[in-house]
Protein backbone atom coordinates (compact mmCIF):
# COMPACT_ATOMS: atom_id res chain seq x y z
CA UNK A 1 0.00 0.00 0.00
CA UNK A 2 1.55 3.36 -0.96
CA UNK A 3 2.14 5.85 1.80
CA UNK A 4 1.49 9.36 0.46
CA UNK A 5 3.63 11.10 3.09
CA UNK A 6 6.50 8.61 3.17
CA UNK A 7 8.44 10.64 0.62
CA UNK A 8 7.97 14.00 2.28
CA UNK A 9 11.69 14.66 2.30
CA UNK A 10 11.71 14.19 -1.47
CA UNK A 11 8.85 16.68 -1.79
CA UNK A 12 10.70 19.19 0.40
CA UNK A 13 13.82 18.71 -1.69
CA UNK A 14 11.84 19.71 -4.80
CA UNK A 15 10.44 22.97 -3.44
CA UNK A 16 10.76 26.12 -5.46
CA UNK A 17 13.13 28.79 -4.08
CA UNK A 18 10.17 31.02 -3.19
CA UNK A 19 8.43 28.28 -1.20
CA UNK A 20 11.65 27.33 0.60
CA UNK A 21 12.29 30.97 1.55
CA UNK A 22 8.66 31.38 2.64
CA UNK A 23 8.89 28.32 4.86
CA UNK A 24 11.98 29.74 6.58
CA UNK A 25 10.38 33.20 6.95
CA UNK A 26 7.20 31.72 8.37
CA UNK A 27 9.09 29.77 11.02
CA UNK A 28 11.20 32.79 12.00
CA UNK A 29 8.14 35.05 12.14
CA UNK A 30 6.28 32.52 14.29
CA UNK A 31 9.19 32.22 16.71
CA UNK A 32 9.52 36.01 16.93
CA UNK A 33 5.78 36.46 17.57
CA UNK A 34 5.89 33.74 20.20
CA UNK A 35 8.83 35.46 21.87
CA UNK A 36 6.94 38.76 21.97
CA UNK A 37 3.89 37.10 23.52
CA UNK A 38 6.05 35.32 26.09
CA UNK A 39 7.76 38.61 26.97
CA UNK A 40 4.35 40.16 27.65
CA UNK A 41 3.15 37.31 29.83
CA UNK A 42 6.51 37.06 31.59
CA UNK A 43 6.37 40.78 32.39
CA UNK A 44 2.96 40.35 34.02
CA UNK A 45 4.14 37.31 35.98
CA UNK A 46 7.33 39.06 37.10
CA UNK A 47 5.97 42.53 37.79
CA UNK A 48 2.44 41.97 39.03
CA UNK A 49 1.98 38.46 40.40
CA UNK A 50 -0.26 39.62 43.26
CA UNK A 51 -2.59 41.23 40.70
CA UNK A 52 -2.60 38.23 38.35
CA UNK A 53 -3.11 35.27 40.66
CA UNK A 54 -6.28 36.54 42.39
CA UNK A 55 -7.88 36.61 38.94
CA UNK A 56 -7.30 32.86 38.74
CA UNK A 57 -8.32 31.81 42.25
CA UNK A 58 -9.75 33.19 45.48
CA UNK A 59 -7.83 30.74 47.70
CA UNK A 60 -5.11 32.53 49.62
CA UNK A 61 -3.00 29.37 50.01
CA UNK A 62 -2.97 28.83 46.24
CA UNK A 63 -2.11 32.48 45.62
CA UNK A 64 0.81 32.23 48.06
CA UNK A 65 2.13 29.08 46.37
CA UNK A 66 1.68 30.62 42.93
CA UNK A 67 3.61 33.69 44.01
CA UNK A 68 6.36 31.48 45.42
CA UNK A 69 6.75 29.31 42.32
CA UNK A 70 5.36 31.70 39.71
CA UNK A 71 8.76 32.68 38.37
CA UNK A 72 9.00 29.15 36.93
CA UNK A 73 6.31 30.18 34.47
CA UNK A 74 8.86 32.34 32.63
CA UNK A 75 11.16 29.53 31.39
CA UNK A 76 8.21 27.18 30.89
CA UNK A 77 6.46 29.80 28.75
CA UNK A 78 9.63 30.64 26.84
CA UNK A 79 10.62 27.08 26.00
CA UNK A 80 6.99 25.96 25.66
CA UNK A 81 6.22 28.64 23.08
CA UNK A 82 9.15 27.52 20.94
CA UNK A 83 8.27 23.84 21.34
CA UNK A 84 4.63 24.38 20.37
CA UNK A 85 5.58 26.55 17.40
CA UNK A 86 7.87 23.79 16.17
CA UNK A 87 5.03 21.31 16.79
CA UNK A 88 2.87 23.31 14.40
CA UNK A 89 5.69 23.52 11.87
CA UNK A 90 6.15 19.75 11.78
CA UNK A 91 2.42 19.02 11.93
CA UNK A 92 1.97 21.24 8.89
CA UNK A 93 4.68 19.29 7.09
CA UNK A 94 3.01 16.03 8.22
CA UNK A 95 6.23 14.92 9.91
CA UNK A 96 4.67 13.09 12.84
CA UNK A 97 7.64 10.76 13.23
CA UNK A 98 9.87 13.74 14.03
CA UNK A 99 7.38 14.95 16.65
CA UNK A 100 7.11 11.50 18.20
CA UNK A 101 10.88 11.07 18.38
CA UNK A 102 11.34 14.50 19.94
CA UNK A 103 8.66 13.78 22.54
CA UNK A 104 10.15 10.40 23.41
CA UNK A 105 13.70 11.72 23.73
CA UNK A 106 12.65 14.69 25.85
CA UNK A 107 10.38 12.61 28.07
CA UNK A 108 12.66 9.62 28.64
CA UNK A 109 16.02 11.36 28.93
CA UNK A 110 15.08 14.74 30.40
CA UNK A 111 11.66 14.91 32.07
CA UNK A 112 11.43 11.43 33.63
CA UNK A 113 14.76 11.47 35.52
CA UNK A 114 14.24 14.97 36.92
CA UNK A 115 10.59 14.31 37.77
CA UNK A 116 11.50 11.03 39.50
CA UNK A 117 14.06 12.90 41.58
CA UNK A 118 11.44 15.57 42.34
CA UNK A 119 8.97 12.96 43.55
CA UNK A 120 11.62 11.17 45.61
CA UNK A 121 12.62 14.42 47.31
CA UNK A 122 9.12 15.92 47.42
CA UNK A 123 10.41 19.03 45.66
CA UNK A 124 8.12 21.39 43.75
CA UNK A 125 11.17 23.27 42.50
CA UNK A 126 12.60 20.12 40.92
CA UNK A 127 9.23 19.32 39.40
CA UNK A 128 9.05 22.79 37.81
CA UNK A 129 12.62 22.39 36.59
CA UNK A 130 11.64 19.05 35.02
CA UNK A 131 8.83 20.79 33.14
CA UNK A 132 11.09 23.64 31.98
CA UNK A 133 13.86 21.23 30.96
CA UNK A 134 11.36 19.03 29.10
CA UNK A 135 10.06 22.00 27.11
CA UNK A 136 13.64 23.13 26.42
CA UNK A 137 14.60 19.63 25.23
CA UNK A 138 11.57 19.48 22.94
CA UNK A 139 12.36 22.93 21.52
CA UNK A 140 16.02 21.98 21.04
CA UNK A 141 15.36 18.66 19.32
CA UNK A 142 12.67 20.12 17.07
CA UNK A 143 14.83 23.16 16.35
CA UNK A 144 17.65 20.87 15.28
CA UNK A 145 15.27 18.87 13.09
CA UNK A 146 13.90 22.08 11.54
CA UNK A 147 17.42 23.08 10.51
CA UNK A 148 17.70 19.78 8.61
CA UNK A 149 14.31 20.31 6.95
CA UNK A 150 15.14 23.88 5.96
CA UNK A 151 18.60 22.83 4.68
CA UNK A 152 16.89 20.15 2.54
CA UNK A 153 14.42 22.75 1.28
CA UNK A 154 17.25 25.18 0.44
CA UNK A 155 19.19 22.43 -1.32
CA UNK A 156 16.14 21.45 -3.35
CA UNK A 157 15.38 25.06 -4.19
CA UNK A 158 18.88 25.69 -5.49
CA UNK A 159 18.70 22.79 -7.98
VENTAQUI-V279870 format. One record per residue. RES is the residue in one small letter. SS is DSSP state (H for helix, E for strand, - for the rest). PHI is phi in whole degrees, 0 to 359 (999 if undefined). Layout:
BEGIN
res,ss,phi
RES,SS,PHI
RES,SS,PHI
END
This chain:
BEGIN
res,ss,phi
x,-,999
x,-,289
x,-,252
x,-,296
x,-,255
x,-,294
x,-,256
x,H,301
x,H,299
x,H,294
x,H,294
x,H,296
x,H,293
x,-,255
x,-,289
x,-,286
x,H,302
x,H,294
x,H,291
x,H,298
x,H,294
x,H,295
x,H,298
x,H,296
x,H,298
x,H,299
x,H,295
x,H,295
x,H,295
x,H,296
x,H,295
x,H,295
x,H,296
x,H,297
x,H,297
x,H,295
x,H,297
x,H,298
x,H,300
x,H,296
x,H,294
x,H,296
x,H,297
x,H,295
x,H,297
x,H,283
x,H,264
x,-,220
x,H,296
x,H,286
x,H,270
x,H,283
x,H,298
x,H,296
x,H,287
x,H,265
x,-,205
x,-,254
x,-,273
x,H,300
x,H,296
x,H,292
x,H,297
x,H,297
x,H,295
x,H,297
x,H,293
x,H,290
x,H,254
x,-,299
x,-,296
x,H,294
x,H,298
x,H,297
x,H,293
x,H,296
x,H,295
x,H,298
x,H,289
x,H,295
x,H,300
x,H,297
x,H,299
x,H,288
x,H,293
x,H,296
x,H,305
x,H,297
x,H,301
x,H,285
x,H,296
x,H,297
x,-,271
x,-,53
x,-,253
x,H,297
x,H,298
x,H,297
x,H,297
x,H,299
x,H,297
x,H,298
x,H,297
x,H,296
x,H,300
x,H,295
x,H,288
x,H,287
x,H,264
x,H,241
x,H,294
x,H,302
x,H,296
x,H,290
x,H,294
x,H,298
x,H,295
x,H,298
x,H,293
x,H,298
x,H,265
x,-,65
x,-,251
x,H,294
x,H,298
x,H,295
x,H,295
x,H,295
x,H,294
x,H,297
x,H,295
x,H,296
x,H,295
x,H,297
x,H,296
x,H,296
x,H,295
x,H,295
x,H,297
x,H,293
x,H,292
x,H,288
x,H,297
x,H,297
x,H,295
x,H,293
x,H,298
x,H,296
x,H,297
x,H,292
x,H,296
x,H,297
x,H,294
x,H,296
x,H,295
x,H,292
x,H,289
x,-,275
x,-,283
END
